[in-house]
Amino acid sequence: MQDARLRLLTVIILSVASFLSVAGAVAAFFWWMIFTPGIRTITKSPFALFFLGFTGSVSALLWFSGGDGISYLVRMAVILLLAFYAYSGRAPGEFLDLSVWLFGRKLGFDIGLAAEMSLQGMDILSDEIRRIRVAFQLKSIKFGFRSIIPAAGLLIHSQFARAEEQADLLAVRGYRGGGMVCPGFTRAKGDLSAFLSAILPLILAIMPVGDIFILLQ
Amino acid sequence: MELEFMDIQVERDCFLIQGSGIFTPGIHLVSGRVGSGKTTLAMIAAGLGMPDRGVVRRQGIGSVMLSMQFPEQHLTGSTLESEIASWRLDPDPVLALAGLSGRGKDDPFSLSRGELKRLHLACIFSRPFDLLILDEPFSALDCRGKMTTADQIGSIRAGITIIFTHENQHLPRVDYLWEIREGALVFLGSVPEALVGWKNKPAVLAELHKRGVYPKNLSTADILEAACRTHD
């Protein structure tokens, strides 16, 4: 899906559908299977397996403590899959365009800029983690539980340092809030049909499945 | 003990680097312009990267170390002491070697990049390695730091040392010379004979070349000696 506006709206609709009911989540999963590159969206993100594993662990805990772990697992896993799809499908500058289109050149520009910088930070974070693993490897130190604290400290420090540099850079370039951007969006052939198909999971989530069959009769 | 590149090739979009050659014990200088693929080759030599084609063969090499260009990329400790300890070294002599005595409790990020580079190189030079790969060891250093580092590299006697650099002012005494030319790693031979065929040689060497004078090696002392040499 190329149009960032439709993609965002679709992801929001499907996330709401997944959150509301298991039926909505299952339908959203089928949408994900049909209209996205599927498993490739997960392999693009190094955090995907971590978050999916974490969700699985929380679900297991819920299940063991008598809660509805299965429902939580299905709904949250689909929401995560949609989030990874939204993350992998984005292009640099897209959030700035989208935000300015939605909220204008003052507030929209600021929100868009913050979003772009955060996303850039996530990419840098992946590189930093890779770099830290190499440093541990070169020193023949096993990268395990004991490495988490020093590694996290280094990551936080480097992110703060980068944020400070970026703030200085913006100030030097005269940034005082707001800015000029002319948002541009391209739309692919199947974008509209993919968006319209995303409404079905929402209907399934809002209306009980039995009611739908009554309506059909 | 040797490291061999057997017809290796790495291709990324418009970038291509390829080459073959054997690195034997001694100090090898691989010279190349910025963006010529030195870091890519350094990572491959260290076993941290794989070529798209070809094979890297290591024979008789036990310990391998890659010194990356940016010293902060090696940090794993939250104080200078813990950073040095992560290299399994005693902090005091290393701090002294880096000119940072008494600062063991400091945060590594409180140092300038030049100081951090000195500390990192002090850690590297305090341990012997069978294969030591130095990617831009002179970056972030001032002239004095570069000269000290060149001396320290020149005094390494054991194992294979490979220096990947675009530095052309302060260089150590080396045994073998390589050059990256238009995406290809070319072995020029032993120094000083190899200096004749060095295409992108430093300006001072090019000037000496015009006068028909060749230094015995690449250290500042060797170049000064050649520049002041009188013809019989």
Boltz contact constraints between the chains, C-beta under 6 A:
constraints:
  - contact:
      token1: [A, 131]
      token2: [B, 73]
      max_distance: 6.0
  - contact:
      token1: [A, 135]
      token2: [B, 74]
      max_distance: 6.0
  - contact:
      token1: [A, 135]
      token2: [B, 76]
      max_distance: 6.0
  - contact:
      token1: [A, 136]
      token2: [B, 76]
      max_distance: 6.0
  - contact:
      token1: [A, 139]
      token2: [B, 86]
      max_distance: 6.0
  - contact:
      token1: [A, 150]
      token2: [B, 76]
      max_distance: 6.0
  - contact:
      token1: [A, 150]
      token2: [B, 78]
      max_distance: 6.0
  - contact:
      token1: [A, 153]
      token2: [B, 78]
      max_distance: 6.0
  - contact:
      token1: [A, 154]
      token2: [B, 75]
      max_distance: 6.0
  - contact:
      token1: [A, 157]
      token2: [B, 109]
      max_distance: 6.0
